[in-house]
Amino acid sequence: MTIKVPEVMLPAFERISHPFHVWDGIISTPESLSSILQERLSIQKIAHETSHRSNVHLLGCGSSYFSAIAGTYFFHEVAGINAFAHQAWEFSAYPIPKRDNRLYIAISHTGSTPVVLDSINSLKGLDVSTIGLTDVEDSPLAEATNHVILGKEGREPAIPKTRSYVVSLLKHYLLAIEMGAIKGFDVLKYKEALESSPKLAKVVITENDEFTKQLGSTFKDLSRVFVLGAGPNRATAYEASLKLKEIVHLSASGWQLEEGMHGPWVSMKENDLVILIATKGSSFEKARKFVSAIKEIGTKVWVITNAESIEGADYVTNIPDVPENVTPLYTILPIYQFAYQLALAKGIHPDIMNLNNESYLKTRLSLPR
């Protein structure tokens, strides 16, 4: 190539066969969750210093934005706090009224996402609290915010990020639990569920290792995927779609379940794959009926659920039976594994987002940041 790969991206090109960096990111997730649980005293202190704020606004791009979406559900239910997720560029370019007495949580794995930093800097002069969620110590985001919840594993070498998304979810959840406890909410079942998260994440990854290999081989000629989820797993649908694009370069779309039934279903074909997140909760019955309906077309359906069974599904993956707002920690993991195995089956390098192709590298370096 005549265009030089930026130094920060070079680690993604280090490996040329399994295990790639994406795989390391997936299987290191349980350990990363453990490291965040060890920061509970620090998170508790941050909660005490910020829980008096009236609303929570979460800011991020890509996977960080999707984790913000999932986080809002947890703040609502566990802490009784109004929470709003904002795509960080939209927040800066089309700003909402900015008022005092609010809490802003800025999310960036690297701590250097320009538009996230722009969002935080736009709050200067207001009486607000800011928290940075990042995995890179001494990053610009850590310096720009009042408080930091830091991941301990540092920057992921692969360009598509995996473990950092799940870690970001846990950061939100732990903060919401501490705020809920301060406000007198009963948070015990959520605390117990999160304390088990490293062990349960490892079980999910281990139990789906062989299954996702087989699924990757079965669908090696796959070209289109639809991912549907509702409630907190709306975020899972968006994140899964993004990773299937980044890792496998598929035409993948993520939809909120109800929206998926308002038009997108008509473009589903027999050779496509639908991944449906169907966890116990308000959307479960609708998800179950969707499977029955879409089978008329012949589309293959893979259901990820904490229920016993979904009639009509071609493939079923079971996750731990935890409260619905906790399930995003686990629903994404087998999809990450599938994306990785599908990339191997298709002969695609999963770490580099096609940046060994000069036209794609040139485009990446030309994209406005």
LOZALUM-836927 format. One record per residue (C-alpha): x, y, z; residue number from 1. Coordinates in steps of 0.05 Angstrom, whole numbers. Layout:
// residues N
SITE,X,Y,Z,NUM
...
***
This chain:
// residues 369
SITE,0,0,0,1
SITE,23,70,-15,2
SITE,-17,99,44,3
SITE,14,89,112,4
SITE,-28,57,166,5
SITE,-30,103,228,6
SITE,12,78,285,7
SITE,-48,71,332,8
SITE,-79,21,283,9
SITE,-16,-22,273,10
SITE,-31,-72,329,11
SITE,-93,-94,291,12
SITE,-48,-120,235,13
SITE,-3,-162,279,14
SITE,-38,-228,272,15
SITE,-53,-267,209,16
SITE,-89,-328,237,17
SITE,-132,-351,295,18
SITE,-131,-328,350,19
SITE,-140,-257,326,20
SITE,-145,-198,373,21
SITE,-221,-197,367,22
SITE,-221,-267,396,23
SITE,-177,-245,454,24
SITE,-225,-189,467,25
SITE,-285,-236,471,26
SITE,-254,-288,516,27
SITE,-223,-236,562,28
SITE,-292,-206,577,29
SITE,-303,-244,642,30
SITE,-236,-221,670,31
SITE,-251,-150,649,32
SITE,-318,-152,685,33
SITE,-283,-177,747,34
SITE,-236,-117,745,35
SITE,-294,-68,743,36
SITE,-328,-102,802,37
SITE,-265,-88,841,38
SITE,-277,-14,830,39
SITE,-343,-13,868,40
SITE,-318,31,925,41
SITE,-295,83,875,42
SITE,-361,79,838,43
SITE,-398,85,904,44
SITE,-360,149,920,45
SITE,-377,178,851,46
SITE,-450,160,861,47
SITE,-451,198,928,48
SITE,-421,259,895,49
SITE,-468,260,835,50
SITE,-535,227,854,51
SITE,-565,295,874,52
SITE,-568,314,800,53
SITE,-639,314,771,54
SITE,-628,279,704,55
SITE,-574,235,673,56
SITE,-552,246,601,57
SITE,-508,194,569,58
SITE,-464,212,509,59
SITE,-428,167,460,60
SITE,-417,144,389,61
SITE,-423,74,359,62
SITE,-417,20,412,63
SITE,-411,73,466,64
SITE,-478,103,444,65
SITE,-510,34,444,66
SITE,-485,21,515,67
SITE,-516,88,534,68
SITE,-583,65,507,69
SITE,-580,2,549,70
SITE,-557,42,609,71
SITE,-619,87,608,72
SITE,-664,27,624,73
SITE,-622,10,684,74
SITE,-622,81,712,75
SITE,-698,84,703,76
SITE,-714,19,738,77
SITE,-659,12,790,78
SITE,-647,84,810,79
SITE,-713,119,791,80
SITE,-674,171,752,81
SITE,-694,201,685,82
SITE,-639,181,636,83
SITE,-629,200,564,84
SITE,-581,172,512,85
SITE,-552,219,461,86
SITE,-510,206,400,87
SITE,-451,252,417,88
SITE,-445,287,350,89
SITE,-519,301,347,90
SITE,-515,328,419,91
SITE,-463,378,396,92
SITE,-490,395,327,93
SITE,-564,398,347,94
SITE,-559,414,421,95
SITE,-615,405,471,96
SITE,-625,460,523,97
SITE,-568,455,572,98
SITE,-587,469,644,99
SITE,-554,467,712,100
SITE,-562,409,761,101
SITE,-554,352,710,102
SITE,-507,294,706,103
SITE,-472,279,640,104
SITE,-437,212,628,105
SITE,-390,212,569,106
SITE,-370,144,541,107
SITE,-308,130,499,108
SITE,-267,67,502,109
SITE,-204,104,480,110
SITE,-222,168,516,111
SITE,-204,207,453,112
SITE,-267,207,410,113
SITE,-269,279,385,114
SITE,-344,289,385,115
SITE,-351,260,455,116
SITE,-299,310,478,117
SITE,-336,365,441,118
SITE,-400,346,478,119
SITE,-366,351,546,120
SITE,-331,416,529,121
SITE,-398,447,508,122
SITE,-420,442,581,123
SITE,-368,490,608,124
SITE,-396,544,653,125
SITE,-456,503,676,126
SITE,-467,475,745,127
SITE,-466,402,724,128
SITE,-428,338,742,129
SITE,-391,299,689,130
SITE,-367,227,690,131
SITE,-321,196,638,132
SITE,-326,122,622,133
SITE,-262,101,588,134
SITE,-210,46,588,135
SITE,-149,89,575,136
SITE,-117,123,634,137
SITE,-94,196,625,138
SITE,-137,202,563,139
SITE,-167,269,542,140
SITE,-235,246,568,141
SITE,-207,229,636,142
SITE,-178,299,640,143
SITE,-242,333,615,144
SITE,-291,303,665,145
SITE,-300,311,740,146
SITE,-299,236,753,147
SITE,-274,175,716,148
SITE,-296,102,717,149
SITE,-235,68,687,150
SITE,-228,-1,656,151
SITE,-163,-35,673,152
SITE,-147,-72,609,153
SITE,-130,-12,566,154
SITE,-143,-2,492,155
SITE,-166,-62,451,156
SITE,-116,-77,395,157
SITE,-170,-97,344,158
SITE,-205,-41,308,159
SITE,-274,-72,321,160
SITE,-283,-69,397,161
SITE,-319,-123,436,162
SITE,-302,-130,510,163
SITE,-303,-54,520,164
SITE,-378,-52,503,165
SITE,-396,-103,556,166
SITE,-350,-69,606,167
SITE,-384,-3,591,168
SITE,-452,-35,607,169
SITE,-427,-58,675,170
SITE,-401,11,691,171
SITE,-470,40,679,172
SITE,-504,-14,719,173
SITE,-459,-8,780,174
SITE,-466,67,781,175
SITE,-542,61,776,176
SITE,-544,10,833,177
SITE,-505,56,879,178
SITE,-550,115,862,179
SITE,-611,72,874,180
SITE,-585,50,942,181
SITE,-574,123,961,182
SITE,-646,138,943,183
SITE,-672,80,984,184
SITE,-689,31,928,185
SITE,-683,-44,938,186
SITE,-624,-61,894,187
SITE,-604,-128,925,188
SITE,-626,-173,867,189
SITE,-587,-129,818,190
SITE,-525,-129,861,191
SITE,-527,-204,866,192
SITE,-537,-211,791,193
SITE,-478,-166,775,194
SITE,-432,-199,825,195
SITE,-442,-263,785,196
SITE,-430,-230,718,197
SITE,-357,-253,707,198
SITE,-375,-326,722,199
SITE,-439,-323,679,200
SITE,-404,-289,621,201
SITE,-352,-344,621,202
SITE,-407,-397,621,203
SITE,-441,-364,561,204
SITE,-376,-360,522,205
SITE,-355,-431,538,206
SITE,-423,-462,524,207
SITE,-429,-428,457,208
SITE,-358,-440,431,209
SITE,-373,-502,390,210
SITE,-443,-479,371,211
SITE,-420,-413,341,212
SITE,-365,-449,303,213
SITE,-418,-494,271,214
SITE,-463,-435,258,215
SITE,-406,-397,225,216
SITE,-393,-456,180,217
SITE,-467,-466,164,218
SITE,-475,-393,143,219
SITE,-408,-383,109,220
SITE,-445,-359,46,221
SITE,-490,-312,86,222
SITE,-497,-241,59,223
SITE,-552,-209,100,224
SITE,-571,-210,174,225
SITE,-627,-176,212,226
SITE,-620,-168,287,227
SITE,-682,-151,328,228
SITE,-689,-134,402,229
SITE,-732,-92,448,230
SITE,-725,-54,513,231
SITE,-652,-57,537,232
SITE,-636,-107,482,233
SITE,-653,-55,429,234
SITE,-581,-35,444,235
SITE,-559,-107,432,236
SITE,-592,-107,364,237
SITE,-555,-43,344,238
SITE,-488,-67,372,239
SITE,-494,-136,339,240
SITE,-510,-104,272,241
SITE,-449,-59,278,242
SITE,-402,-116,295,243
SITE,-427,-160,239,244
SITE,-411,-102,192,245
SITE,-343,-87,223,246
SITE,-318,-158,232,247
SITE,-351,-195,173,248
SITE,-369,-136,126,249
SITE,-441,-162,121,250
SITE,-503,-125,103,251
SITE,-531,-126,173,252
SITE,-586,-84,203,253
SITE,-607,-76,275,254
SITE,-679,-60,292,255
SITE,-723,-48,352,256
SITE,-771,-107,350,257
SITE,-835,-67,337,258
SITE,-800,-25,284,259
SITE,-775,-89,251,260
SITE,-848,-108,241,261
SITE,-864,-40,208,262
SITE,-832,-52,141,263
SITE,-763,-85,147,264
SITE,-793,-155,152,265
SITE,-817,-151,79,266
SITE,-745,-149,55,267
SITE,-726,-214,91,268
SITE,-711,-272,45,269
SITE,-705,-347,53,270
SITE,-629,-345,53,271
SITE,-624,-290,105,272
SITE,-613,-299,180,273
SITE,-654,-265,233,274
SITE,-623,-260,302,275
SITE,-678,-246,353,276
SITE,-665,-226,425,277
SITE,-725,-253,463,278
SITE,-715,-244,537,279
SITE,-768,-250,592,280
SITE,-804,-184,599,281
SITE,-854,-138,565,282
SITE,-831,-156,494,283
SITE,-826,-232,502,284
SITE,-896,-249,476,285
SITE,-888,-204,415,286
SITE,-820,-236,400,287
SITE,-850,-305,405,288
SITE,-906,-288,357,289
SITE,-856,-256,309,290
SITE,-819,-322,302,291
SITE,-883,-358,284,292
SITE,-901,-306,232,293
SITE,-834,-298,198,294
SITE,-827,-373,188,295
SITE,-879,-368,133,296
SITE,-825,-335,91,297
SITE,-774,-389,108,298
SITE,-722,-341,137,299
SITE,-675,-376,186,300
SITE,-685,-352,257,301
SITE,-635,-355,314,302
SITE,-665,-338,381,303
SITE,-624,-316,441,304
SITE,-667,-323,504,305
SITE,-671,-336,578,306
SITE,-737,-371,569,307
SITE,-743,-447,561,308
SITE,-760,-450,487,309
SITE,-786,-411,428,310
SITE,-829,-453,381,311
SITE,-808,-447,308,312
SITE,-737,-423,320,313
SITE,-683,-457,278,314
SITE,-630,-444,330,315
SITE,-636,-427,404,316
SITE,-582,-400,451,317
SITE,-598,-396,524,318
SITE,-569,-342,569,319
SITE,-572,-336,645,320
SITE,-640,-324,676,321
SITE,-626,-255,704,322
SITE,-669,-191,707,323
SITE,-684,-166,637,324
SITE,-643,-102,646,325
SITE,-582,-144,662,326
SITE,-588,-189,601,327
SITE,-550,-144,552,328
SITE,-486,-167,588,329
SITE,-498,-236,558,330
SITE,-542,-230,496,331
SITE,-486,-198,456,332
SITE,-432,-250,473,333
SITE,-454,-308,427,334
SITE,-465,-258,371,335
SITE,-393,-234,379,336
SITE,-371,-306,376,337
SITE,-413,-319,314,338
SITE,-386,-257,279,339
SITE,-315,-280,293,340
SITE,-327,-352,269,341
SITE,-364,-328,208,342
SITE,-305,-283,190,343
SITE,-259,-343,195,344
SITE,-306,-385,152,345
SITE,-307,-331,99,346
SITE,-232,-320,101,347
SITE,-239,-248,128,348
SITE,-187,-217,174,349
SITE,-232,-197,233,350
SITE,-186,-146,266,351
SITE,-176,-94,212,352
SITE,-243,-73,182,353
SITE,-218,-83,111,354
SITE,-162,-32,120,355
SITE,-113,-77,83,356
SITE,-152,-52,22,357
SITE,-122,15,3,358
SITE,-187,47,-19,359
SITE,-219,30,48,360
SITE,-158,55,86,361
SITE,-159,119,46,362
SITE,-233,127,61,363
SITE,-223,114,135,364
SITE,-168,166,140,365
SITE,-210,216,101,366
SITE,-273,209,143,367
SITE,-287,273,183,368
SITE,-273,264,257,369
***
